[in-house]
Amino acid sequence: MPRRNLHVTLAFLGRVDRRALPDVGQALGAAAAGAAPIVLRCGSYRETRSVGMIELDDTTGAATALALDLFDRLEQLAVYERERRPWLPHVTVLRFRERPALHPPALGLGEVCPSDAALYHSVLRPAGAQYEVLESFALGGR
């Protein structure tokens, strides 16, 4: 993945009517403004059927609290349905058609302290994902 594409997804919405985007942005902005400082510790590499990811440990619980607050706000707008599995903070680092079964050594990447949250428009293309930031909001109202 190109460095510019690395991000932690709070909520994946799929297709959303463009007319709902201002409300989605307002929901993200309100959730971001109320967020406590987030500290994510880089953990182990993991593969699913289509992606390789670095799992992140939400050391203070603030990232999970932000995600849950956002889920509530988006559900009230009827643009999001919460997944059955718990939210997992992670960074997708590779996409594949066939699982490569990689086993990289311990990464020792340390901690990440995000400063903002963004509303993205994402499109998967043959050459890879393309992301466009529609709006961004400072975390904690900073």
Chimera marker file (.cmm) of the C-alpha trace (Angstrom):
<marker_set name="trace">
<marker id="1" x="0.000" y="0.000" z="0.000" r="1" g="1" b="0" radius="0.5"/>
<marker id="2" x="1.274" y="3.474" z="-0.723" r="1" g="1" b="0" radius="0.5"/>
<marker id="3" x="2.024" y="5.391" z="2.476" r="1" g="1" b="0" radius="0.5"/>
<marker id="4" x="-0.644" y="8.008" z="1.649" r="1" g="1" b="0" radius="0.5"/>
<marker id="5" x="-3.310" y="5.254" z="1.784" r="1" g="1" b="0" radius="0.5"/>
<marker id="6" x="-2.519" y="4.049" z="5.306" r="1" g="1" b="0" radius="0.5"/>
<marker id="7" x="-5.349" y="4.767" z="7.747" r="1" g="1" b="0" radius="0.5"/>
<marker id="8" x="-7.421" y="3.242" z="10.542" r="1" g="1" b="0" radius="0.5"/>
<marker id="9" x="-11.056" y="2.787" z="9.506" r="1" g="1" b="0" radius="0.5"/>
<marker id="10" x="-13.581" y="3.760" z="12.166" r="1" g="1" b="0" radius="0.5"/>
<marker id="11" x="-16.692" y="2.837" z="10.147" r="1" g="1" b="0" radius="0.5"/>
<marker id="12" x="-16.993" y="1.605" z="6.575" r="1" g="1" b="0" radius="0.5"/>
<marker id="13" x="-20.240" y="2.910" z="5.108" r="1" g="1" b="0" radius="0.5"/>
<marker id="14" x="-20.258" y="1.464" z="1.605" r="1" g="1" b="0" radius="0.5"/>
<marker id="15" x="-22.499" y="3.343" z="-0.809" r="1" g="1" b="0" radius="0.5"/>
<marker id="16" x="-24.039" y="6.484" z="0.674" r="1" g="1" b="0" radius="0.5"/>
<marker id="17" x="-26.326" y="8.981" z="-1.043" r="1" g="1" b="0" radius="0.5"/>
<marker id="18" x="-24.294" y="12.160" z="-1.597" r="1" g="1" b="0" radius="0.5"/>
<marker id="19" x="-27.101" y="14.181" z="-0.006" r="1" g="1" b="0" radius="0.5"/>
<marker id="20" x="-26.339" y="12.433" z="3.309" r="1" g="1" b="0" radius="0.5"/>
<marker id="21" x="-22.642" y="13.399" z="3.293" r="1" g="1" b="0" radius="0.5"/>
<marker id="22" x="-23.064" y="16.716" z="5.150" r="1" g="1" b="0" radius="0.5"/>
<marker id="23" x="-24.848" y="14.866" z="7.982" r="1" g="1" b="0" radius="0.5"/>
<marker id="24" x="-22.181" y="12.132" z="7.981" r="1" g="1" b="0" radius="0.5"/>
<marker id="25" x="-19.487" y="14.806" z="8.186" r="1" g="1" b="0" radius="0.5"/>
<marker id="26" x="-21.322" y="16.524" z="11.038" r="1" g="1" b="0" radius="0.5"/>
<marker id="27" x="-21.573" y="13.201" z="12.910" r="1" g="1" b="0" radius="0.5"/>
<marker id="28" x="-17.857" y="12.510" z="12.445" r="1" g="1" b="0" radius="0.5"/>
<marker id="29" x="-16.980" y="16.061" z="13.482" r="1" g="1" b="0" radius="0.5"/>
<marker id="30" x="-19.044" y="15.814" z="16.666" r="1" g="1" b="0" radius="0.5"/>
<marker id="31" x="-17.579" y="12.411" z="17.569" r="1" g="1" b="0" radius="0.5"/>
<marker id="32" x="-14.035" y="13.626" z="16.841" r="1" g="1" b="0" radius="0.5"/>
<marker id="33" x="-14.507" y="16.783" z="18.933" r="1" g="1" b="0" radius="0.5"/>
<marker id="34" x="-15.431" y="14.690" z="21.960" r="1" g="1" b="0" radius="0.5"/>
<marker id="35" x="-12.592" y="12.188" z="21.572" r="1" g="1" b="0" radius="0.5"/>
<marker id="36" x="-10.016" y="11.685" z="24.299" r="1" g="1" b="0" radius="0.5"/>
<marker id="37" x="-6.331" y="11.416" z="23.280" r="1" g="1" b="0" radius="0.5"/>
<marker id="38" x="-5.757" y="8.169" z="21.386" r="1" g="1" b="0" radius="0.5"/>
<marker id="39" x="-2.667" y="5.986" z="21.720" r="1" g="1" b="0" radius="0.5"/>
<marker id="40" x="-2.457" y="2.940" z="19.443" r="1" g="1" b="0" radius="0.5"/>
<marker id="41" x="0.383" y="0.440" z="19.865" r="1" g="1" b="0" radius="0.5"/>
<marker id="42" x="1.387" y="-1.447" z="16.727" r="1" g="1" b="0" radius="0.5"/>
<marker id="43" x="0.909" y="-5.161" z="17.209" r="1" g="1" b="0" radius="0.5"/>
<marker id="44" x="1.207" y="-8.231" z="15.039" r="1" g="1" b="0" radius="0.5"/>
<marker id="45" x="0.632" y="-8.853" z="11.361" r="1" g="1" b="0" radius="0.5"/>
<marker id="46" x="-2.557" y="-10.708" z="10.435" r="1" g="1" b="0" radius="0.5"/>
<marker id="47" x="-4.138" y="-11.883" z="7.189" r="1" g="1" b="0" radius="0.5"/>
<marker id="48" x="-7.794" y="-12.271" z="6.284" r="1" g="1" b="0" radius="0.5"/>
<marker id="49" x="-9.082" y="-13.713" z="3.005" r="1" g="1" b="0" radius="0.5"/>
<marker id="50" x="-8.208" y="-10.542" z="1.074" r="1" g="1" b="0" radius="0.5"/>
<marker id="51" x="-5.962" y="-8.231" z="3.127" r="1" g="1" b="0" radius="0.5"/>
<marker id="52" x="-2.832" y="-8.161" z="5.263" r="1" g="1" b="0" radius="0.5"/>
<marker id="53" x="-3.014" y="-5.856" z="8.274" r="1" g="1" b="0" radius="0.5"/>
<marker id="54" x="-1.154" y="-4.605" z="11.307" r="1" g="1" b="0" radius="0.5"/>
<marker id="55" x="-3.379" y="-4.978" z="14.356" r="1" g="1" b="0" radius="0.5"/>
<marker id="56" x="-3.334" y="-2.063" z="16.775" r="1" g="1" b="0" radius="0.5"/>
<marker id="57" x="-3.771" y="-2.196" z="20.548" r="1" g="1" b="0" radius="0.5"/>
<marker id="58" x="-6.017" y="0.630" z="21.771" r="1" g="1" b="0" radius="0.5"/>
<marker id="59" x="-3.991" y="1.217" z="24.942" r="1" g="1" b="0" radius="0.5"/>
<marker id="60" x="-6.391" y="3.707" z="26.576" r="1" g="1" b="0" radius="0.5"/>
<marker id="61" x="-9.685" y="2.600" z="25.015" r="1" g="1" b="0" radius="0.5"/>
<marker id="62" x="-10.143" y="6.078" z="23.517" r="1" g="1" b="0" radius="0.5"/>
<marker id="63" x="-10.127" y="4.862" z="19.900" r="1" g="1" b="0" radius="0.5"/>
<marker id="64" x="-12.802" y="2.282" z="20.659" r="1" g="1" b="0" radius="0.5"/>
<marker id="65" x="-14.874" y="4.908" z="22.475" r="1" g="1" b="0" radius="0.5"/>
<marker id="66" x="-14.595" y="7.179" z="19.417" r="1" g="1" b="0" radius="0.5"/>
<marker id="67" x="-15.651" y="4.358" z="17.081" r="1" g="1" b="0" radius="0.5"/>
<marker id="68" x="-18.646" y="3.422" z="19.261" r="1" g="1" b="0" radius="0.5"/>
<marker id="69" x="-19.745" y="7.066" z="19.525" r="1" g="1" b="0" radius="0.5"/>
<marker id="70" x="-19.509" y="7.382" z="15.742" r="1" g="1" b="0" radius="0.5"/>
<marker id="71" x="-21.449" y="4.133" z="15.219" r="1" g="1" b="0" radius="0.5"/>
<marker id="72" x="-24.308" y="5.490" z="17.355" r="1" g="1" b="0" radius="0.5"/>
<marker id="73" x="-24.395" y="8.778" z="15.432" r="1" g="1" b="0" radius="0.5"/>
<marker id="74" x="-24.288" y="7.062" z="12.022" r="1" g="1" b="0" radius="0.5"/>
<marker id="75" x="-26.986" y="4.567" z="12.991" r="1" g="1" b="0" radius="0.5"/>
<marker id="76" x="-29.239" y="7.496" z="13.961" r="1" g="1" b="0" radius="0.5"/>
<marker id="77" x="-28.747" y="8.815" z="10.409" r="1" g="1" b="0" radius="0.5"/>
<marker id="78" x="-29.616" y="5.362" z="9.001" r="1" g="1" b="0" radius="0.5"/>
<marker id="79" x="-26.392" y="5.283" z="6.939" r="1" g="1" b="0" radius="0.5"/>
<marker id="80" x="-24.597" y="2.570" z="8.934" r="1" g="1" b="0" radius="0.5"/>
<marker id="81" x="-25.334" y="-0.847" z="10.338" r="1" g="1" b="0" radius="0.5"/>
<marker id="82" x="-22.995" y="-1.962" z="13.092" r="1" g="1" b="0" radius="0.5"/>
<marker id="83" x="-21.069" y="-5.155" z="12.418" r="1" g="1" b="0" radius="0.5"/>
<marker id="84" x="-21.645" y="-8.161" z="14.665" r="1" g="1" b="0" radius="0.5"/>
<marker id="85" x="-17.951" y="-8.565" z="15.420" r="1" g="1" b="0" radius="0.5"/>
<marker id="86" x="-16.226" y="-6.045" z="17.682" r="1" g="1" b="0" radius="0.5"/>
<marker id="87" x="-14.405" y="-3.120" z="16.084" r="1" g="1" b="0" radius="0.5"/>
<marker id="88" x="-10.743" y="-3.976" z="15.480" r="1" g="1" b="0" radius="0.5"/>
<marker id="89" x="-8.300" y="-1.086" z="15.122" r="1" g="1" b="0" radius="0.5"/>
<marker id="90" x="-5.877" y="-1.982" z="12.330" r="1" g="1" b="0" radius="0.5"/>
<marker id="91" x="-4.016" y="-0.633" z="9.330" r="1" g="1" b="0" radius="0.5"/>
<marker id="92" x="-4.395" y="-2.529" z="6.056" r="1" g="1" b="0" radius="0.5"/>
<marker id="93" x="-0.946" y="-2.808" z="4.493" r="1" g="1" b="0" radius="0.5"/>
<marker id="94" x="-1.638" y="-5.103" z="1.547" r="1" g="1" b="0" radius="0.5"/>
<marker id="95" x="-4.467" y="-6.516" z="-0.544" r="1" g="1" b="0" radius="0.5"/>
<marker id="96" x="-4.343" y="-9.825" z="-2.416" r="1" g="1" b="0" radius="0.5"/>
<marker id="97" x="-6.407" y="-12.337" z="-4.375" r="1" g="1" b="0" radius="0.5"/>
<marker id="98" x="-4.684" y="-15.364" z="-2.851" r="1" g="1" b="0" radius="0.5"/>
<marker id="99" x="-3.486" y="-15.351" z="0.738" r="1" g="1" b="0" radius="0.5"/>
<marker id="100" x="0.333" y="-15.253" z="0.718" r="1" g="1" b="0" radius="0.5"/>
<marker id="101" x="0.613" y="-16.649" z="4.293" r="1" g="1" b="0" radius="0.5"/>
<marker id="102" x="3.337" y="-14.191" z="5.241" r="1" g="1" b="0" radius="0.5"/>
<marker id="103" x="5.031" y="-14.456" z="8.623" r="1" g="1" b="0" radius="0.5"/>
<marker id="104" x="7.023" y="-11.247" z="9.076" r="1" g="1" b="0" radius="0.5"/>
<marker id="105" x="9.231" y="-10.921" z="12.151" r="1" g="1" b="0" radius="0.5"/>
<marker id="106" x="8.066" y="-8.784" z="15.070" r="1" g="1" b="0" radius="0.5"/>
<marker id="107" x="7.677" y="-5.304" z="13.668" r="1" g="1" b="0" radius="0.5"/>
<marker id="108" x="8.588" y="-3.127" z="16.669" r="1" g="1" b="0" radius="0.5"/>
<marker id="109" x="6.784" y="-0.132" z="15.199" r="1" g="1" b="0" radius="0.5"/>
<marker id="110" x="5.885" y="1.462" z="18.532" r="1" g="1" b="0" radius="0.5"/>
<marker id="111" x="2.935" y="3.770" z="19.149" r="1" g="1" b="0" radius="0.5"/>
<marker id="112" x="0.769" y="5.946" z="16.938" r="1" g="1" b="0" radius="0.5"/>
<marker id="113" x="-1.149" y="8.967" z="18.283" r="1" g="1" b="0" radius="0.5"/>
<marker id="114" x="-3.601" y="10.165" z="15.616" r="1" g="1" b="0" radius="0.5"/>
<marker id="115" x="-4.487" y="13.858" z="15.561" r="1" g="1" b="0" radius="0.5"/>
<marker id="116" x="-7.489" y="13.889" z="13.243" r="1" g="1" b="0" radius="0.5"/>
<marker id="117" x="-10.323" y="11.884" z="11.705" r="1" g="1" b="0" radius="0.5"/>
<marker id="118" x="-11.302" y="12.105" z="8.050" r="1" g="1" b="0" radius="0.5"/>
<marker id="119" x="-14.310" y="11.338" z="5.910" r="1" g="1" b="0" radius="0.5"/>
<marker id="120" x="-12.975" y="9.516" z="2.851" r="1" g="1" b="0" radius="0.5"/>
<marker id="121" x="-14.408" y="8.646" z="-0.506" r="1" g="1" b="0" radius="0.5"/>
<marker id="122" x="-12.707" y="5.389" z="-1.495" r="1" g="1" b="0" radius="0.5"/>
<marker id="123" x="-12.722" y="3.550" z="-4.798" r="1" g="1" b="0" radius="0.5"/>
<marker id="124" x="-11.044" y="0.186" z="-5.417" r="1" g="1" b="0" radius="0.5"/>
<marker id="125" x="-9.322" y="0.200" z="-8.794" r="1" g="1" b="0" radius="0.5"/>
<marker id="126" x="-7.196" y="-2.458" z="-10.544" r="1" g="1" b="0" radius="0.5"/>
<marker id="127" x="-4.074" y="-0.467" z="-9.630" r="1" g="1" b="0" radius="0.5"/>
<marker id="128" x="-5.165" y="-0.244" z="-5.979" r="1" g="1" b="0" radius="0.5"/>
<marker id="129" x="-7.418" y="1.806" z="-3.754" r="1" g="1" b="0" radius="0.5"/>
<marker id="130" x="-7.887" y="5.499" z="-4.405" r="1" g="1" b="0" radius="0.5"/>
<marker id="131" x="-8.810" y="7.696" z="-1.428" r="1" g="1" b="0" radius="0.5"/>
<marker id="132" x="-10.057" y="11.270" z="-1.427" r="1" g="1" b="0" radius="0.5"/>
<marker id="133" x="-10.445" y="13.199" z="1.839" r="1" g="1" b="0" radius="0.5"/>
<marker id="134" x="-13.833" y="14.946" z="1.781" r="1" g="1" b="0" radius="0.5"/>
<marker id="135" x="-13.509" y="16.510" z="5.273" r="1" g="1" b="0" radius="0.5"/>
<marker id="136" x="-11.191" y="16.152" z="8.241" r="1" g="1" b="0" radius="0.5"/>
<marker id="137" x="-11.673" y="16.998" z="11.916" r="1" g="1" b="0" radius="0.5"/>
<marker id="138" x="-9.240" y="17.470" z="14.777" r="1" g="1" b="0" radius="0.5"/>
<marker id="139" x="-9.566" y="14.879" z="17.530" r="1" g="1" b="0" radius="0.5"/>
<marker id="140" x="-10.480" y="16.285" z="20.914" r="1" g="1" b="0" radius="0.5"/>
<marker id="141" x="-11.552" y="19.591" z="19.418" r="1" g="1" b="0" radius="0.5"/>
<marker id="142" x="-7.926" y="20.719" z="19.042" r="1" g="1" b="0" radius="0.5"/>
<link id1="1" id2="2" r="1" g="1" b="0" radius="0.2"/>
<link id1="2" id2="3" r="1" g="1" b="0" radius="0.2"/>
<link id1="3" id2="4" r="1" g="1" b="0" radius="0.2"/>
<link id1="4" id2="5" r="1" g="1" b="0" radius="0.2"/>
<link id1="5" id2="6" r="1" g="1" b="0" radius="0.2"/>
<link id1="6" id2="7" r="1" g="1" b="0" radius="0.2"/>
<link id1="7" id2="8" r="1" g="1" b="0" radius="0.2"/>
<link id1="8" id2="9" r="1" g="1" b="0" radius="0.2"/>
<link id1="9" id2="10" r="1" g="1" b="0" radius="0.2"/>
<link id1="10" id2="11" r="1" g="1" b="0" radius="0.2"/>
<link id1="11" id2="12" r="1" g="1" b="0" radius="0.2"/>
<link id1="12" id2="13" r="1" g="1" b="0" radius="0.2"/>
<link id1="13" id2="14" r="1" g="1" b="0" radius="0.2"/>
<link id1="14" id2="15" r="1" g="1" b="0" radius="0.2"/>
<link id1="15" id2="16" r="1" g="1" b="0" radius="0.2"/>
<link id1="16" id2="17" r="1" g="1" b="0" radius="0.2"/>
<link id1="17" id2="18" r="1" g="1" b="0" radius="0.2"/>
<link id1="18" id2="19" r="1" g="1" b="0" radius="0.2"/>
<link id1="19" id2="20" r="1" g="1" b="0" radius="0.2"/>
<link id1="20" id2="21" r="1" g="1" b="0" radius="0.2"/>
<link id1="21" id2="22" r="1" g="1" b="0" radius="0.2"/>
<link id1="22" id2="23" r="1" g="1" b="0" radius="0.2"/>
<link id1="23" id2="24" r="1" g="1" b="0" radius="0.2"/>
<link id1="24" id2="25" r="1" g="1" b="0" radius="0.2"/>
<link id1="25" id2="26" r="1" g="1" b="0" radius="0.2"/>
<link id1="26" id2="27" r="1" g="1" b="0" radius="0.2"/>
<link id1="27" id2="28" r="1" g="1" b="0" radius="0.2"/>
<link id1="28" id2="29" r="1" g="1" b="0" radius="0.2"/>
<link id1="29" id2="30" r="1" g="1" b="0" radius="0.2"/>
<link id1="30" id2="31" r="1" g="1" b="0" radius="0.2"/>
<link id1="31" id2="32" r="1" g="1" b="0" radius="0.2"/>
<link id1="32" id2="33" r="1" g="1" b="0" radius="0.2"/>
<link id1="33" id2="34" r="1" g="1" b="0" radius="0.2"/>
<link id1="34" id2="35" r="1" g="1" b="0" radius="0.2"/>
<link id1="35" id2="36" r="1" g="1" b="0" radius="0.2"/>
<link id1="36" id2="37" r="1" g="1" b="0" radius="0.2"/>
<link id1="37" id2="38" r="1" g="1" b="0" radius="0.2"/>
<link id1="38" id2="39" r="1" g="1" b="0" radius="0.2"/>
<link id1="39" id2="40" r="1" g="1" b="0" radius="0.2"/>
<link id1="40" id2="41" r="1" g="1" b="0" radius="0.2"/>
<link id1="41" id2="42" r="1" g="1" b="0" radius="0.2"/>
<link id1="42" id2="43" r="1" g="1" b="0" radius="0.2"/>
<link id1="43" id2="44" r="1" g="1" b="0" radius="0.2"/>
<link id1="44" id2="45" r="1" g="1" b="0" radius="0.2"/>
<link id1="45" id2="46" r="1" g="1" b="0" radius="0.2"/>
<link id1="46" id2="47" r="1" g="1" b="0" radius="0.2"/>
<link id1="47" id2="48" r="1" g="1" b="0" radius="0.2"/>
<link id1="48" id2="49" r="1" g="1" b="0" radius="0.2"/>
<link id1="49" id2="50" r="1" g="1" b="0" radius="0.2"/>
<link id1="50" id2="51" r="1" g="1" b="0" radius="0.2"/>
<link id1="51" id2="52" r="1" g="1" b="0" radius="0.2"/>
<link id1="52" id2="53" r="1" g="1" b="0" radius="0.2"/>
<link id1="53" id2="54" r="1" g="1" b="0" radius="0.2"/>
<link id1="54" id2="55" r="1" g="1" b="0" radius="0.2"/>
<link id1="55" id2="56" r="1" g="1" b="0" radius="0.2"/>
<link id1="56" id2="57" r="1" g="1" b="0" radius="0.2"/>
<link id1="57" id2="58" r="1" g="1" b="0" radius="0.2"/>
<link id1="58" id2="59" r="1" g="1" b="0" radius="0.2"/>
<link id1="59" id2="60" r="1" g="1" b="0" radius="0.2"/>
<link id1="60" id2="61" r="1" g="1" b="0" radius="0.2"/>
<link id1="61" id2="62" r="1" g="1" b="0" radius="0.2"/>
<link id1="62" id2="63" r="1" g="1" b="0" radius="0.2"/>
<link id1="63" id2="64" r="1" g="1" b="0" radius="0.2"/>
<link id1="64" id2="65" r="1" g="1" b="0" radius="0.2"/>
<link id1="65" id2="66" r="1" g="1" b="0" radius="0.2"/>
<link id1="66" id2="67" r="1" g="1" b="0" radius="0.2"/>
<link id1="67" id2="68" r="1" g="1" b="0" radius="0.2"/>
<link id1="68" id2="69" r="1" g="1" b="0" radius="0.2"/>
<link id1="69" id2="70" r="1" g="1" b="0" radius="0.2"/>
<link id1="70" id2="71" r="1" g="1" b="0" radius="0.2"/>
<link id1="71" id2="72" r="1" g="1" b="0" radius="0.2"/>
<link id1="72" id2="73" r="1" g="1" b="0" radius="0.2"/>
<link id1="73" id2="74" r="1" g="1" b="0" radius="0.2"/>
<link id1="74" id2="75" r="1" g="1" b="0" radius="0.2"/>
<link id1="75" id2="76" r="1" g="1" b="0" radius="0.2"/>
<link id1="76" id2="77" r="1" g="1" b="0" radius="0.2"/>
<link id1="77" id2="78" r="1" g="1" b="0" radius="0.2"/>
<link id1="78" id2="79" r="1" g="1" b="0" radius="0.2"/>
<link id1="79" id2="80" r="1" g="1" b="0" radius="0.2"/>
<link id1="80" id2="81" r="1" g="1" b="0" radius="0.2"/>
<link id1="81" id2="82" r="1" g="1" b="0" radius="0.2"/>
<link id1="82" id2="83" r="1" g="1" b="0" radius="0.2"/>
<link id1="83" id2="84" r="1" g="1" b="0" radius="0.2"/>
<link id1="84" id2="85" r="1" g="1" b="0" radius="0.2"/>
<link id1="85" id2="86" r="1" g="1" b="0" radius="0.2"/>
<link id1="86" id2="87" r="1" g="1" b="0" radius="0.2"/>
<link id1="87" id2="88" r="1" g="1" b="0" radius="0.2"/>
<link id1="88" id2="89" r="1" g="1" b="0" radius="0.2"/>
<link id1="89" id2="90" r="1" g="1" b="0" radius="0.2"/>
<link id1="90" id2="91" r="1" g="1" b="0" radius="0.2"/>
<link id1="91" id2="92" r="1" g="1" b="0" radius="0.2"/>
<link id1="92" id2="93" r="1" g="1" b="0" radius="0.2"/>
<link id1="93" id2="94" r="1" g="1" b="0" radius="0.2"/>
<link id1="94" id2="95" r="1" g="1" b="0" radius="0.2"/>
<link id1="95" id2="96" r="1" g="1" b="0" radius="0.2"/>
<link id1="96" id2="97" r="1" g="1" b="0" radius="0.2"/>
<link id1="97" id2="98" r="1" g="1" b="0" radius="0.2"/>
<link id1="98" id2="99" r="1" g="1" b="0" radius="0.2"/>
<link id1="99" id2="100" r="1" g="1" b="0" radius="0.2"/>
<link id1="100" id2="101" r="1" g="1" b="0" radius="0.2"/>
<link id1="101" id2="102" r="1" g="1" b="0" radius="0.2"/>
<link id1="102" id2="103" r="1" g="1" b="0" radius="0.2"/>
<link id1="103" id2="104" r="1" g="1" b="0" radius="0.2"/>
<link id1="104" id2="105" r="1" g="1" b="0" radius="0.2"/>
<link id1="105" id2="106" r="1" g="1" b="0" radius="0.2"/>
<link id1="106" id2="107" r="1" g="1" b="0" radius="0.2"/>
<link id1="107" id2="108" r="1" g="1" b="0" radius="0.2"/>
<link id1="108" id2="109" r="1" g="1" b="0" radius="0.2"/>
<link id1="109" id2="110" r="1" g="1" b="0" radius="0.2"/>
<link id1="110" id2="111" r="1" g="1" b="0" radius="0.2"/>
<link id1="111" id2="112" r="1" g="1" b="0" radius="0.2"/>
<link id1="112" id2="113" r="1" g="1" b="0" radius="0.2"/>
<link id1="113" id2="114" r="1" g="1" b="0" radius="0.2"/>
<link id1="114" id2="115" r="1" g="1" b="0" radius="0.2"/>
<link id1="115" id2="116" r="1" g="1" b="0" radius="0.2"/>
<link id1="116" id2="117" r="1" g="1" b="0" radius="0.2"/>
<link id1="117" id2="118" r="1" g="1" b="0" radius="0.2"/>
<link id1="118" id2="119" r="1" g="1" b="0" radius="0.2"/>
<link id1="119" id2="120" r="1" g="1" b="0" radius="0.2"/>
<link id1="120" id2="121" r="1" g="1" b="0" radius="0.2"/>
<link id1="121" id2="122" r="1" g="1" b="0" radius="0.2"/>
<link id1="122" id2="123" r="1" g="1" b="0" radius="0.2"/>
<link id1="123" id2="124" r="1" g="1" b="0" radius="0.2"/>
<link id1="124" id2="125" r="1" g="1" b="0" radius="0.2"/>
<link id1="125" id2="126" r="1" g="1" b="0" radius="0.2"/>
<link id1="126" id2="127" r="1" g="1" b="0" radius="0.2"/>
<link id1="127" id2="128" r="1" g="1" b="0" radius="0.2"/>
<link id1="128" id2="129" r="1" g="1" b="0" radius="0.2"/>
<link id1="129" id2="130" r="1" g="1" b="0" radius="0.2"/>
<link id1="130" id2="131" r="1" g="1" b="0" radius="0.2"/>
<link id1="131" id2="132" r="1" g="1" b="0" radius="0.2"/>
<link id1="132" id2="133" r="1" g="1" b="0" radius="0.2"/>
<link id1="133" id2="134" r="1" g="1" b="0" radius="0.2"/>
<link id1="134" id2="135" r="1" g="1" b="0" radius="0.2"/>
<link id1="135" id2="136" r="1" g="1" b="0" radius="0.2"/>
<link id1="136" id2="137" r="1" g="1" b="0" radius="0.2"/>
<link id1="137" id2="138" r="1" g="1" b="0" radius="0.2"/>
<link id1="138" id2="139" r="1" g="1" b="0" radius="0.2"/>
<link id1="139" id2="140" r="1" g="1" b="0" radius="0.2"/>
<link id1="140" id2="141" r="1" g="1" b="0" radius="0.2"/>
<link id1="141" id2="142" r="1" g="1" b="0" radius="0.2"/>
</marker_set>
